[in-house]
Amino acid sequence: MSAAKATGGADPRSTGSSPPPGGRDGRAPLRFLFHLVWICIVPFALAVLNVWLLTPPAGGSSQPLRVFVGEQQIPAGIVLFTIFAMVLWRFRHELPFASAIGVGGRRDIPPKARARFEDAAALLEEANRILRSRKRDVERELTTGEREQVTQAIAALERAMSADTFDADEFDAAHSRADRAVGEHLGRWRKGEMREYAESIGIAVAVALLLRAFVVEAFKIPSGSMIPTLMVGDHIFVNKFTYGPLIPWTDQRLFPRLPPSRGDVMVFKFPENKEQDFIKRTIAVPGDTLEAINGRPVINGWLVPHCHVGPYHYEGRQAELFVEYLGDKSYFTLYEKNPDGMMCVESDDCTPGSTCRGGICGDLQGPFKVAADEAWVMGDNRNNSHDSRSWRGGLGAGVPFDHIKGRAMFVWMSFGPGGGIAQDRLFVNVMGRPKLPGAHEAALHDGLDKCLRERPPVSETTPPPPPARPQSKRR
């Protein structure tokens, strides 16, 4: 049977009707491009624009939404992208060029018939794909009558879908006949339900792996080195895009933005065992000279200021809780005893074995010089943290930039000591306002509020620059 007879002699080019939507008109690439632009690129651009507009300026903002977006740009961007994509998908039939390329249907199709119209378009594309890719199998296994039945059913459905005036009854009848014919005669070559599920799962897994490799990764807090900022049992998301994502199986980054800022809580590969992940707070950056007096950091000779919140009990231990101020960040630090010690002007004012730094006496660690391609880190639980101060057998070491994985975002799940969900820990912003665990909220609320209310200005909590290296004189 000729092509003219198979389609009832109707040639869309001669009748002036739109080309059939079954895929043989070459519009599939245009449909793919349409979805790529409107459902992927446009929502992404809108999400980026809105994140940029909502991110507060350097001086900060008191609006909760802008504060959240500024601190959690990746989650906010994902949420905004999803919203924009859903809205555009909902109105995809009305978008520019939608009817011209047959995306989801035509403007004259009743809203109730649009889903069936899209199903019919998918049926035609699948049937035509089988007839092209399985041509020899179809000719060998189907009789001439069966092939003609399929061809005529497909042609009738194409005519109903591409008619100048859409007739819903004619379309429904043609759709039913084509669905029966394709299912009966081409069913053995159609994608099975399990295959469709497998493909969907495969796509989901691929997307998840890409997100994990370049955007967001989940981590569990195994130790108490960051108490009370992070508790044992907290599960957090880490933004791998902040410093530039690492290319898998390499130490190279895309779009590197380093060094990390002082005060950032970051996840990194432990320099002494790259198979082990650590999470600590960045204290010193390249060029800095770092010391620690009673566990308090001294950067370029300047003692990082802090404020006493109150006594803190955890895991059968007694400690003292402080809020430390470093740059524009305020965060908890924990000490087993008051780290301020005795006031001093010079080391002679201290007891033997103690050193004077920043006006207090105590045990000194350092000085450590931070190299050009590394950051030095400390745990917030200052007396119970295996960090830069104690690495290399007590000589101290920094975190090389190529070991850094990303910056902590928020707690998405937390389990208490008894195994139940710690609801007071859910969605705690690691880089946001310090939040007390529920068991300490009542006792320490006033102290925390006072420390945050009386926070010094950023100009007084920013370390001085490292001293310039003396230049050798030329003769």
N, C-alpha and C positions, 0 to 999 in steps of 0.2 A: 504494500500500500504506500502511496506517495505521501510526502509530508503534507501536501495540500489536502489530501483526503483525510489524513490522520487528524488534522485540525479543523476539519469541516470546510477547508478552503479559505479559512480566515487568515489573513496575513496582517498582523498589527501595523506594519509599516504602511499598508495600503488603505486601511480603514481609518487611520488617524487615532486609534485608541492607544492607550499607554501600553508599553511592552509588557508581556506576561511576567508575573512576579515569581516564577518558578525557578529562577536562577539561570536560565539559558539566555537571558537578555544581557548578560554581562554586568548586571547591576549589583551583584554580590560584593565586589570590591568597594563600590560606592556606599553600600549599606555599612560595610565594615568601617570605612572612613568616617561615615556619619556618626556611628556610635563612638568611635575613637575620639572624635572631636567633642561631641556634645555630652557624652557620658563619662569621659575620662579627662580630656585636656581642659575643657572649660570648668568643670567642678574643681579640678586641681588648681587652676589659675585663680578662681574665686576664693578658694580656701587660703591660698598663700596671701592674696591681697587682704583678706579679712584678718588673718593673723597679724600681718604687718600693721594694719590700721589699729587693731586692738592692743598690740604690744605697747605698754606704757613707755614714755620717754625715759631718758637716763635718770631724771629726777624722781621717778617713781609715780605711782598713782594709788589713790585710796579706794578706787572702785574694785570690788571683789572680782568681777569678770575680767577686767584688764590685768589685775594682778595674777589671776590664774593663767590667762593666756600667755603672759610674759614669762611665767615660770614653767609652763607645760606646753610649749609651742607644738610639739609633735602630736600629743593626744588631742589638743584643740584642733590642729589641722586635720587629723583623721576624722574627727567628729564633723567638722564643717564640710569636708569633702564628701562624706557619706550623705549628709543632709542635702547638699546641692545636687549630688548625683541622683538621689531619690526624687527630688522635685523635678529635675529635667527629664528623668525617665517617665514620671507621671504625665508630663505634658509633651512627650516626644512626638506625638502626632501633630502638634501645632508648631513645632520648631521649623525654622527656615529650611527649605529643600526636602522636608520629610515626604510630602506627597509626590514630589518630582522623581524621587528615586525609590518610591514604594516602601518606605520604612514604616512597618506596622500597619499600613493601609492607606486609604485615601480620605480626603476631607468629607466625602459624601457617604461614608460608611457610618451607620448608626453606632453610638457608643457601645451598645450591648453586643454588637457583632464584631468588634475590633479584635477581641481575644481569639475568636474563631478564625478570623481572617489571618491573623498571624500564625495560628496553628496550620492553616491551609498552606500558607507560604512556606512554612518549614517542611510540610509534607511534600510539596512540589520539589523543593530543593533536594530533599533526601531521595525522592524517586528518580529525579534526573541524574543525581550523582550515581545511583546504582546502575541506571541504564548506560551511563558513560563508562564507569570503572569496571562494571561486570558484564560488559556487552557480550562477550563470548559465552559466558556462563548462562546468561539470559537466553541467548539464541539456541544454546544446546539443550537447556532443561525445560524451556517453556514452548508450548505449541504456538503456531502462528496465530491462532484464535486468542490464546491467552495474552500474547504480546499486544495484539490489536485492542483487546479489552482494556489493558493497562494504558496504552497510548491514547485511546479515545477518552478514557476517564480523566486522564491528566489534561488532555486538550480541552475537554468540557469545563474543567475547573479553571484552567487558565483563562478561557473565554469569559466565564462568569466573574472572575476577579479583575479582568482588564476591560470589561465592557464600559462604554461611554457613560451609561447610566447604571448604577449599581442596583441589582435586583436581589434582595435578601433571600427570598424564597428560592430563586434559581441557584443562588450561591450555596445555600444549605443543602439542596438536593445534589448538586455537583460535588460538594465536599464529601457528603456521605458516600456517594458512588466511588469517588477516587480513594477514599480511605479504605473501603472494602476491597477494591481491586488491588491496591498496593499491598495491603495486609495479606491478602490471599495468595497473590502470585509473587510478590517481591519480599515477602516477610522473612524468608530464609537469609536474605542479605541485609536486612535492616539491623541497626544497632539494637542489641538486646538491652533489657532493663539493667542487667548487671553491668554491662559495658558502659552504659550511660552513667550509672552510679560510680563506676571505677574512674571514668574520665573526670567526673565532677570532683571526686575525692583527690585525684591526681593534681588537678588544677589548684584545689584548695591547699594541698600540701606544698606545691611549688610556691604559691603566694606566701604561705606561712614561712617557708624557708628563706625566701627573699626578704621578707620583713625582718626575720630574725637576724639575717646576715647584715642588713644595711640600716635598719630603722630601730626596731625595739626588740629587746631580749629580756626574758624573765630570769630572776635570780632569787635564791633563798638565802636568808641570813642564818649562818650556822653557829656563830659565836657572839659573845657579848662585848666585842671590842668597840661597838658604836652605841652602846646603851647610854642614854635613853632615846637617842635620835632614831635608832633602829633596834628592835628587840629580837631576841632569838625566836625564830618561827615566823618572822615577817617574810612575805614574798613580794618582791618589788619588780617594777619594770625599769629598764635602763635605756636611756636614749642614746643609741649608737651613732646618731647623726650629729650630735653636738660638736664633737671634735673632728668630724670627718670619719665616715665608716671605713673600717679596715676591709680591704679586698680579701675574700676568703683564701686561706692557705698562703697568705703572704703577710709581710709587715708594711705594706704600702697602703696609703689612705687616699680616698676620694675626697676632694675639697677639704684639705686639712685646715682646721682652725685651732691652732695650738699656740701657746701652752694653755692648760686649763686655768680658770680663774681661781685665785685664793679663796678658800671656803667651799669650793665645789666638792660634793661627795661623789666619788667616782669608783667604778669597778675596773680592775686591771688584772693582768696576769702577774702573779707573784714572781719577781725577778729571780728568786732562787729556785723556783719550780714553776715553769710556765704552764704546766697542766693544772695548776691550782689558781682559782680566782679569789682575789681579795677585794674588800671594799673599805676605803678609808677617806679621810677628808684632806684635800689639798691645802697645804700650809705655806709652802715656799715654792717659788717659780724660778726659772733660770736667772742667774746672776745674784740671787739672794744669798745671804749668809744666815744660816739657821742655828739657833741654840735653843735649849730647853732648860728652864730653871724650875725645879719641882714639878716638871711636866708641862709648864706653861711655855708656849713658844715665844722666842725672842727673834725678831726678824730684822736684820741689819742694825742690831743694837737696840731695837725698839720692842718693849714688852707689850704683847697683844693685850688690850684691856678686857676685863670681864666684870661680871656682877654676880654676887652671891644670891642664889634663889632659896636654898634651905637644905636641911638634911634629907638624904635619899636612901631608902632601904631597898635592897634587891638581892635575891638569891642568898639570903641569910647574912648579907654584908651591910655595913654602915658606911655611907659615903656622903660627900658634900656636892651639891648640884650648883652649877654656875651657868650663866649665859655669856658666851664669848662673842666679841664683836671684831670682825675682820673685814675691812672694806664695807660693802653694803650688806653684808650677811651677818645674821645673828643666829647662834646655834648653841645647843647644850654641850657642856663638858662636865665630866664626872671625875672626882678625885676621892681617894680613900681617906685623905685628911686635907685640911685647909692648906692650899698650896702657897698662900701669901707669906707664910713664915714671918720672920723678923724683919723689920724695916732697916734699911742701911743706906749709906752714901757711898762707902768704899768697902772692899772686901775685908779690910781690917776691922770693920764693925761687926763682922760675922764670927761665929764660932769656928774653931779650927776644922778644916775639911769642907767648909761651906764657902760659896762664892756669892758676890753681890752682882745682881743683874736687874736692871729696871727698878731699883729701889728696894728689892727684897733679897733675903739670904736664902740659900738652898743648894741642893745638889744640881750641878751643871752638867749638861750633855752637849757636846759640840766644842767648838764651832764646826759646822758642816757647810761646805761651799757647794751650791747647786749648779750643776753643769748646764750647758746650753740646751741639751735635748732631754731634759728630765724634770720631774716635779717631785718634791718631798712631801710625804703624807704622814698624818698622825690619826689615831683612832680617838673618837670623842671620849671614850672611857680611858683616860690618860694613864692610869696605873695598871691597866689590864689590856694592853694592846700591843701586838707584835707588829711594829711599823718601822718607818725609816730609821728611827733612832737606834734600833737594836739589830738591824740587818748586818750582814757580813761579819757575824761574830761580835757585834757590838761596835763596830767601826762606823756603822751608818751607811745608808745607800738610798738613792732616789729611784723613782719609777721611770724607766725609759719611755719616751713618747710612743714607741711602737708596741708597748705592752698595754696601753690604755684601751679599754673597750668602750666606755661611755659614761655618761653622768646619770646618777640615780634620779628617778622621777617621783613615783609615789608607790605606796603600799597597796597592792590590789587584793591581797589575802594575808591573813595572819592567824596562827594557831597558838593558843595559850599552852602553859605547861601541862594541863590535863588533856589536851588534844582537841578541845572545843575551839570554835571560831572566836577570836578576840575582836569583837565588833568595834571596840573603841579605836582599833588600829586601822580599820579599813579606810582606804583612800587618804591616808596621811601623806601630805606633800613633804617629801624628804628635804627639798630645798626651800620650803616655805616657812611660815611662822612656826617656831618651836611648839610642839604639842606634847603635853604630858600624858603618859599612860594613865588609863582610867583610875587605877588604884592610887595614884598620887595627885590626881586633879584637885581634890578638895583641899588637901594639906598645903600644896605648893602654888595654888592658883594666884594668890595675892603677891607672893614673891616674884613669880614669873611676870605678872602684869606690871609690877613696879620696874623690873629690869628692862622690859621692852618699852615702857612709857618714858623712862629716863635714859634711853639709848643716846650715846654721844653722836654728834653729827659725823657723816662719812669722812669728812676731812680730818677728824681726830681719830678715826679707826683705820686709816690707810697707812701701811708701813712706808717709811722713807725709802727712796731709791737706794740701791747699793752704791757704795762709794766708787767713784771712777778710778780705774786703774791708772797708776802713775805712768806717764809716757817717758820712755828712755830718751835722754838727750842725745841729739846728734852732734857729732864733732865736725 
